[in-house]
Amino acid sequence: MSRASTFKYGLIAAVALILAGCAGVAPRDYAGETPEFRIEDYFDGKVHAWGMFQARNGEVRRRFTVDIDGTVEGDRITLDEHFTYADGETDRRVWEIERIDDHTYEGRAGDVVGVATGKRYGNALNWRYTLALDVGDRTWNLQFDDWMYLTDENTLINKAEVTKFGFRVGTVTLFFRRADAEGPSS
């Protein structure tokens, strides 16, 4: 084998190893974790959430609360979300989610471009979608790589990486608590 061929194959092998290392965590990696998180169980009823958006430099740009009314009918889950931002602005998003199989969900909402897809294993759900967000007088299509982790039967932690054209714009962090849970609430 020539020196050029050896270099070429060595370079290909190095790139493959680097890409394999960038693969990251997959929902299936949480298969054995408890408690088991099922959207249709957790969001059946009222849920309250607190959250923030941080720019890529870590600066908190927006804080908000969300009141969610969830209803479940068979494999269809409806989440009626009412947002209140720290500056007084309000917003609403209604998710229509369908359970495709034991691990797969698809969702739609008015400001979601196309279909959101989710994979669930153990206590985790990875939800991916594109959100059309009004920024000033423009609309940006932002990609969300959303991870939800159920820590106990009433508490859910959510962290979403937000990107545009593959570049990180910021992070959304949310903490959810079922309204019927004992202990502190809003």
Backbone as a ProteinNet text record, in pm:
[ID]
protein_1_A
[PRIMARY]
MSRASTFKYGLIAAVALILAGCAGVAPRDYAGETPEFRIEDYFDGKVHAWGMFQARNGEVRRRFTVDIDGTVEGDRITLDEHFTYADGETDRRVWEIERIDDHTYEGRAGDVVGVATGKRYGNALNWRYTLALDVGDRTWNLQFDDWMYLTDENTLINKAEVTKFGFRVGTVTLFFRRADAEGPSS
[TERTIARY]
84.9	0	90.5	54.4	136.5	119.1	215.5	211.8	86.2	46.5	-73.5	-198.7	-206.3	-322	-328.9	-214.2	-210.5	-258.3	-212.3	-255.7	-406.5	-455.9	-597.3	-683.9	-648.5	-727	-714.1	-597.6	-578.5	-665.2	-672.8	-754.9	-902.9	-947.2	-1086.6	-1119	-1028.3	-1050.1	-1057	-970.6	-971.2	-1101.5	-1148.6	-1274.7	-1390.4	-1389.6	-1496.4	-1498.4	-1381.9	-1375.6	-1425.8	-1389.5	-1434.4	-1586.3	-1641.1	-1785.4	-1857.8	-1802.6	-1864.6	-1865.8	-1762.6	-1756.1	-1854.4	-1895.7	-1990	-2134.7	-2155.4	-2290.3	-2376.6	-2319.7	-2394.3	-2482.3	-2565.2	-2653.7	-2780.1	-2837.1	-2959.9	-3068.3	-3194.9	-3302.7	-3294.6	-3255.8	-3248.1	-3149.4	-3052.6	-2955.9	-3023.2	-3147.4	-3219.2	-3321.7	-3317.9	-3419.3	-3438.2	-3335	-3346.8	-3373.8	-3383.2	-3400	-3545.8	-3563.7	-3697.7	-3704.5	-3823.9	-3952.7	-3974.1	-4058.2	-4083.7	-4165.7	-4120.6	-4188.7	-4272.6	-4401.3	-4495.1	-4571.9	-4565.2	-4632.3	-4779.4	-4843.9	-4987.8	-5024.9	-4934.1	-4960.8	-4927.5	-4809.4	-4764.6	-4853	-4887.5	-4959.4	-5111.3	-5164.4	-5308.6	-5359.1	-5398.1	-5441.2	-5367.9	-5358.3	-5294.4	-5149.8	-5063.8	-4921.2	-4877.4	-4787.3	-4732.3	-4581.8	-4528.8	-4385.5	-4325.6	-4195.4	-4116.6	-3996.9	-3961	-3849.3	-3779	-3673.3	-3595.5	-3528.1	-3499.3	-3418.5	-3286.9	-3176.7	-3043.3	-2978.8	-2920	-2844.6	-2721.2	-2654.9	-2540.4	-2427.1	-2422.5	-2319.4	-2362.3	-2482.7	-2531.9	-2622	-2631.4	-2715.5	-2863.4	-2934.4	-3078.1	-3147.5	-3214	-3280.6	-3430	-3487.3	-3631.3	-3668.5	-3755.9	-3809	-3959.5	-4015.8	-4158.7	-4214.9	-4347.1	-4419.2	-4516.4	-4556.8	-4650.3	-4753.2	-4879.9	-4988.3	-5037.2	-5037.5	-5069.5	-5191.6	-5289.4	-5405.1	-5389.7	-5372.8	-5354.3	-5475.4	-5511.5	-5619.6	-5570.4	-5614.3	-5573.3	-5698	-5701.9	-5810.5	-5746.3	-5736.5	-5670.2	-5523.2	-5476.8	-5336.6	-5312.5	-5413.4	-5400.9	-5390.5	-5290.5	-5265.6	-5274.3	-5353.2	-5361.8	-5304.6	-5208.6	-5150.2	-5182.8	-5264.6	-5302.5	-5213.8	-5110.6	-5008.6	-5034.1	-5035.3	-5052.8	-4926.9	-4852.6	-4725.4	-4747.9	-4678.2	-4672.2	-4524.7	-4478.4	-4338.4	-4317.8	-4196.5	-4162.9	-4196.6	-4192.8	-4224.5	-4374.4	-4457.4	-4602.1	-4663.4	-4583.1	-4635.5	-4693.7	-4797.6	-4856.5	-4859	-4867.6	-4872.4	-4943.2	-4982.4	-5050.3	-5003.1	-4982.6	-4948.9	-5033.9	-5093.6	-5170.5	-5102.4	-5052.2	-4989.3	-5093.9	-5091.2	-5168.1	-5063.7	-5056.3	-4953	-5018.2	-4955.9	-5005.6	-4898.6	-4938.7	-4846.9	-4850.9	-4737	-4727.3	-4706.7	-4617.1	-4594.5	-4543.5	-4494.8	-4455.1	-4342.8	-4264.9	-4150.1	-4154.1	-4248.4	-4245.8	-4370.7	-4347	-4455.4	-4435	-4546.5	-4542.5	-4634.2	-4592.4	-4672.3	-4679.8	-4786.7	-4807.8	-4859.5	-4823.3	-4875.1	-4872.6	-4947.9	-4960.7	-4830	-4733.4	-4606.1	-4492.3	-4526.8	-4427	-4427.9	-4309.9	-4295.9	-4287.2	-4382.6	-4381.2	-4427.6	-4361.6	-4401	-4287.4	-4320.7	-4224	-4217.9	-4097.9	-4083.9	-4019.1	-4067.2	-4014.4	-3989.7	-3883	-3850	-3839.6	-3903.6	-3910.7	-3859.3	-3770.7	-3722.9	-3698	-3738.2	-3713.4	-3772.3	-3690.6	-3738.9	-3716.4	-3676.2	-3637.6	-3715.8	-3732.4	-3792.1	-3706	-3671.5	-3602.7	-3702	-3729.3	-3830.7	-3757.8	-3775.6	-3708.7	-3811.9	-3794.3	-3890	-3831.1	-3897.4	-3862.7	-3976.3	-3941.8	-4040	-4023.4	-4133.2	-4133.4	-4155.4	-4050.5	-4054.5	-4041.1	-4135.6	-4128.8	-4022.4	-3926.1	-3818.3	-3819.6	-3872.1	-3887.3	-3989.1	-3950.4	-4041.6	-4012.8	-3936.5	-3901.6	-3945.9	-3955.6	-3984.4	-3862.4	-3811.8	-3697.2	-3746	-3696.2	-3721.2	-3605.5	-3634.4	-3532.5	-3553.5	-3444.1	-3451.3	-3434.1	-3520.5	-3516.2	-3479.6	-3376.6	-3339.2	-3369.9	-3487.6	-3551.2	-3535.9	-3481.8	-3469.3	-3549.6	-3637.5	-3717.6	-3680.4	-3665.1	-3628.6	-3723.9	-3793.9	-3882.9	-3800.3	-3801.3	-3718.9	-3797.3	-3927	-4019.1	-4154.6	-4256.9	-4384.9	-4447	-4401.7	-4460.3	-4368.1	-4238.8	-4141.1	-4069.4	-4066.8	-4004.8	-3908.2	-3787.7	-3687.6	-3669	-3664.5	-3656	-3542.6	-3455.1	-3349.4	-3348.4	-3354.3	-3358.9	-3244.7	-3171.5	-3068.3	-3139.7	-3121.1	-3186.6	-3080.2	-3102.2	-3004.9	-3074.5	-2993.8	-3037.8	-2924.1	-2954.9	-2853.7	-2740.3	-2772.7	-2672.6	-2589.7	-2608.6	-2534	-2620.5	-2560.1	-2632.1	-2672.9	-2802.5	-2858.3	-2870	-2906.1	-2923.4	-2981.7	-3028.8	-3081.9	-3209.4	-3308.5	-3430	-3426.7	-3450.3	-3457.5	-3593.7	-3660.2	-3793	-3800.6	-3877.2	-3907.4	-4058.8	-4110	-4253.1	-4292.6	-4413.2	-4466.6	-4616	-4659.9	-4802.3	-4879.7	-4994	-5074.7	-5129.7	-5153.3	-5207.4	-5100.5	-4974.1	-4863.7	-4867.5	-4826.2	-4813.6	-4687.7	-4685.3	-4565.4	-4577.7	-4464.9	-4466	-4516.1	-4590.8	-4631.9	-4595.3	-4666.9	-4632.8	-4602.2
-116.2	0	124	220.1	340.2	428.7	517.8	611.9	700	742.9	825.9	748.3	620.6	537.4	516.8	490.2	470.9	596.8	713.2	840.6	859.5	831	848.1	760.9	632.8	542.4	578.8	625	669.7	791.7	885.4	1004.9	967.4	875.3	830.2	766.7	682.8	617.3	720.5	822.2	926.2	1005.3	1041.6	1115.5	1030	900.6	811.2	803.6	795.7	792	922.2	1033.7	1163.7	1174.6	1135.1	1141.8	1047.2	930.8	836.5	895.8	968.4	1032.2	1146.8	1206.5	1317.4	1270.6	1139.5	1087.6	1123.8	1133.5	1175.2	1066.1	1106.1	1013.8	991.9	874.2	839.5	806.2	826.6	794.9	651.9	557.4	417.3	398.9	490.3	482	491.4	541.2	558.6	447.5	342.7	236.4	179.7	169.7	110.8	209.1	337.6	441.1	450.9	478.9	496.7	630.4	684.9	629	640.8	554.3	555.1	678.4	748.8	870.4	839.2	860.2	849.8	981.3	1047	1176.6	1166	1059.6	1044.9	1027.8	981	970.3	1101.3	1155.5	1274.9	1396.5	1417.4	1538.8	1522.9	1417.4	1400.1	1477.7	1602.7	1691.7	1823.7	1890.6	2023	2010.8	2085.7	2089.2	2235.6	2272.2	2407.8	2398.3	2493.4	2491.6	2630.5	2632.3	2754.5	2738.7	2844.8	2829	2957.1	2938.4	3053.2	3018.3	3122.1	3108.3	3178.4	3107.6	3165.8	3172.8	3288.3	3304.8	3215.2	3200.4	3108.6	3147.4	3274.1	3317	3292.6	3236	3205.7	3311	3427.7	3535.1	3495	3512	3484.7	3598	3564.6	3665	3672.7	3559.3	3556.8	3455.4	3496	3405.2	3395.1	3278.3	3258.8	3146.2	3144.4	3033.1	2979.7	2854.1	2791.8	2713.5	2737.4	2656.4	2566.3	2436.7	2337.9	2258.4	2251.8	2164.7	2051	1929.7	1814.1	1723.1	1675.7	1577.6	1461.7	1342.7	1221.8	1147	1113.5	1032.8	925.9	805.5	696.5	728.3	730.2	759	906.4	991.5	1134.9	1214.2	1300.2	1384.4	1529.4	1610.8	1753.7	1829.8	1917.5	2003.5	2148.2	2211.8	2351.7	2433.2	2498.1	2568.2	2719	2778.5	2923.4	2980.4	3061	3118.5	3258.7	3290.6	3426.1	3459.7	3562.7	3602.8	3708.5	3720.4	3815.2	3959.3	3991.4	4127.3	4150.4	4049.8	4064.4	4008.2	3979.3	3923	3784	3749.7	3616.3	3550.4	3419	3343.6	3212	3145.1	3016.2	2923.6	2798.4	2694.8	2572.9	2513.1	2391	2280.1	2181.8	2064.9	1955.6	1892.7	1771.2	1662.4	1569.9	1466.7	1330.6	1248.1	1112.4	1011.8	913.1	804	705.8	687.3	600.5	455.3	434.6	302.6	325.3	222	233.3	334.2	367.1	456.6	582.2	592.5	698.8	786.1	918.6	1016.4	1112.4	1167.1	1275.1	1385.3	1510.2	1622.2	1735.9	1811.8	1928.8	2043	2164.5	2285.9	2396.2	2501.9	2609	2673.3	2684.1	2747.5	2647.9	2520.3	2417.3	2390.4	2395.8	2372	2221	2166.6	2022.5	1945.7	1832.4	1741.4	1727.7	1738.4	1711.6	1560.4	1509.3	1365.9	1343.7	1242.9	1213.2	1064.8	1033.7	896.1	891.2	787.8	774.6	638.1	640.2	518	551.4	461.6	482	613.1	693.6	820.6	939.5	914.7	1025.1	1024.9	1146.1	1166.6	1267.6	1236.5	1331.7	1375.7	1504.7	1564.4	1659.2	1645.6	1731.5	1796.2	1927.5	1999	2133.4	2195.9	2330.5	2423	2530.8	2627.6	2757.6	2809.4	2939.1	3046.4	3122	3218.6	3360.1	3446.8	3586.5	3658.1	3718.1	3795.1	3931.4	4030.7	4162.7	4153.4	4200.2	4195	4075.3	3979	3860.7	3734.2	3625.5	3494.8	3407.3	3350.3	3260.3	3117.7	3026.5	2885.1	2830.1	2797.5	2750	2601.3	2525.8	2383.5	2361.2	2277	2241.4	2094	2067.9	1932.4	1926.4	1878.3	1888.3	1757.1	1761.4	1642.3	1662.8	1567.5	1570.4	1450.2	1474.8	1368.7	1371.9	1261	1249.6	1210.7	1295.9	1268.4	1198.3	1225.4	1151.7	1161.8	1100.6	1094.7	1231.4	1336.1	1469.3	1573.9	1545.4	1646.3	1605.3	1698.6	1676	1790.3	1757	1857.6	1851.8	1968.8	1979.2	2075.6	2030.4	2117.1	2102.8	2216.4	2216	2300	2241.1	2312.2	2374.6	2504.1	2576.2	2616	2578.7	2609.8	2672.2	2739.9	2793.9	2768.9	2703.4	2663.7	2583.7	2505.2	2422.5	2493.4	2623.3	2699.2	2719.6	2701.1	2714.1	2859	2879	3010.1	3028.2	2919.2	2926.6	2798.2	2809.1	2693.9	2733.6	2645.3	2663.3	2558.8	2603.1	2513.4	2531	2417.3	2419.1	2316.7	2350.7	2258.1	2246	2124.1	2098	2032.6	2066.6	2002.7	1980.5	1857.7	1826.7	1907.5	1964	2049	1972	1842.1	1763	1708.1	1748.5	1700.9	1770.1	1696.5	1755.8	1841.2	1938.2	2020.7	2152.7	2226.4	2362.5	2364.3	2466.4	2489.3	2630.6	2690.4	2821.7	2918.7
0	0	0	-80.2	-90	33	48.1	160.3	153.4	33.4	16.1	55.4	18	54.1	204.7	267.1	411.4	482	435.6	494.2	476.6	355.5	324.2	415.4	429.5	513.9	662	700.6	839.4	869.1	773.8	789.2	797.2	711.9	714.4	849.5	900.7	1030	1142.4	1138.9	1242.6	1239.4	1120.6	1108	1158.4	1125.8	1172.8	1325.1	1387.5	1533.7	1595.5	1536.2	1586.5	1575.6	1460.2	1441.6	1536.2	1561.3	1655.5	1795.6	1831.9	1963.2	1976.4	1863.5	1865.3	1863.2	1849.7	1837.5	1957	2075.5	2193.4	2249.3	2340.9	2409.6	2326.5	2337.9	2266.6	2368.3	2334.1	2428	2482.6	2400.3	2441.7	2558	2573.2	2682.7	2820	2824.8	2950.9	2975.6	2896.4	2902.8	3042.9	3121.3	3253.7	3365.8	3333.7	3437.2	3482.3	3610.1	3665.8	3736.8	3756.9	3718.4	3567.2	3514.7	3370.5	3333.2	3229.9	3184.1	3061.3	3075.1	2963	2957.9	2843.8	2827.6	2866.1	2819.4	2840.6	2988.2	3069.9	3213.4	3285.4	3257.6	3330.5	3301.2	3174.7	3137.2	3134.1	3192.2	3199.8	3320.9	3297.9	3406.8	3399.6	3513	3518.6	3564.6	3493.4	3524.2	3520.8	3612.1	3615	3587.7	3512.7	3480.1	3498.2	3529.5	3543.5	3452.1	3378.5	3287.2	3252.2	3172.4	3126.2	2994.1	2916.5	2795.6	2822.4	2798.3	2811.9	2674.3	2643.5	2518.5	2524.1	2412.5	2406.9	2501.7	2544.3	2640.4	2785.8	2805.6	2939.6	3000.4	2936.9	2990.3	2984.1	3095.6	3098.4	3024	2914.8	2832	2859	2904.6	2923.7	3030.6	3123.9	3225.5	3204.6	3239.7	3215	3300.7	3309.8	3370.2	3265.5	3284.5	3190.9	3271.9	3242.8	3297.7	3185.4	3211	3107.3	3150.3	3060.8	3078.4	2979.2	3030.6	2944.4	2945.9	2827.7	2816.1	2729.8	2766.8	2695.5	2651.3	2523.9	2467.2	2381.3	2433.9	2361.8	2343.8	2218.7	2188.1	2156.4	2177.4	2148.1	2278.3	2281.7	2398	2352.7	2420.9	2390.7	2508.5	2481.5	2584.1	2548.6	2630.4	2611.8	2705.5	2647.9	2726.5	2724.8	2844.4	2859.4	2923.8	2847.3	2890.8	2947.1	3056.6	3109.5	3128.4	3057.7	3063.1	3171	3219.6	3326.9	3288.7	3158.7	3114.4	3096.8	3129.7	3121.2	2993.2	2893.7	2769.3	2796.9	2721.8	2732.9	2595.7	2596.2	2470.7	2498	2392.1	2404.7	2293.4	2328.3	2230.1	2264.5	2163.6	2182.8	2103.7	2177.7	2117.3	2097.1	1981.9	1954.3	1932.2	2025.7	2023.8	2005.7	1925.3	1904.5	1942.3	2020.9	2055.2	1938.4	1873.7	1756.4	1799.7	1895.2	1954.3	2096	2160.1	2300.6	2324.9	2221.4	2239.3	2152.5	2061.3	1960.4	1968.5	1959.4	1959.2	1842.2	1792.7	1693.9	1743.6	1720.3	1768.5	1669.5	1682.8	1597.8	1685.3	1648	1712.6	1607.5	1631.2	1532.7	1491.2	1582.5	1550.2	1529.7	1521.2	1492.6	1342.8	1281.5	1138.2	1116.6	1042.3	1017.6	1140.5	1164.4	1272.3	1372.5	1500	1607.1	1625.9	1652	1675.9	1811.1	1880.9	2012.6	2030.4	2104.8	2142.7	2294.2	2354.3	2498	2540.9	2639.5	2704.9	2850.6	2940.3	3082.6	3130.2	3196.4	3252.2	3158.9	3032.7	2944.1	2812.8	2760	2628.3	2554.3	2430.7	2343.7	2237.3	2234.8	2148.6	2054.3	1923.6	1825.2	1733.3	1714.3	1630.7	1589.1	1492.8	1447.4	1487.7	1556.1	1604.1	1526.5	1471.9	1403.6	1510.2	1540.3	1649.7	1594.6	1631.7	1589.2	1670.2	1599.1	1660.1	1592.3	1664.1	1602.3	1489.8	1370.9	1256.3	1164.4	1214.8	1135	1207.5	1132.7	1190.7	1168.8	1277.2	1270.2	1289.8	1209.2	1229.6	1311.8	1437.5	1530.6	1559.1	1560.1	1587.9	1738.1	1794	1935.1	1949.2	2029.2	2068.4	2217.7	2248.3	2378.6	2454.8	2574.6	2659.8	2786.4	2817.3	2939.1	3024.2	3155.9	3249.7	3368.2	3391.1	3506	3627.3	3731.3	3849	3958.8	3968	4053.7	3986.1	4041.1	3969.5	3942.9	4011	3995.8	3935.2	3923.8	3883.4	3755.8	3661.6	3531	3503	3459	3422	3271.7	3207.8	3062.5	3025.8	2937.2	2885.7	2733.7	2665.2	2518.8	2462.9	2372	2296.1	2176.6	2156	2047.5	1946.1	1818.5	1713.5	1592	1513.1	1383.7	1285.6	1175.9	1076.8	1140.5	1244.3	1309.7	1415.7	1432.7	1532.9	1657	1772.9	1899	1923.1	1946.1	1976.1	2127.6	2195.9	2340	2395.2	2519.6	2590.8	2663.3	2659	2737.7	2849.2	2972.6	3087	3151.7	3178.4	3239.4	3351.7	3454.4	3562.5	3570.6	3560.2	3562	3694.2	3740.9	3860.9	3839.4	3863.8	3851.3	3955.2	3915	4003.6	4122	4106.4	4217.1	4310.7	4288.4	4371.6	4507.8	4609.7	4742.4	4745.9	4833.9	4850	4780.4	4768.5	4713.8	4570.3	4536.8	4398.7	4361.6	4269.9	4218.2	4327.6
[MASK]
++++++++++++++++++++++++++++++++++++++++++++++++++++++++++++++++++++++++++++++++++++++++++++++++++++++++++++++++++++++++++++++++++++++++++++++++++++++++++++++++++++++++++++++++++++++++++

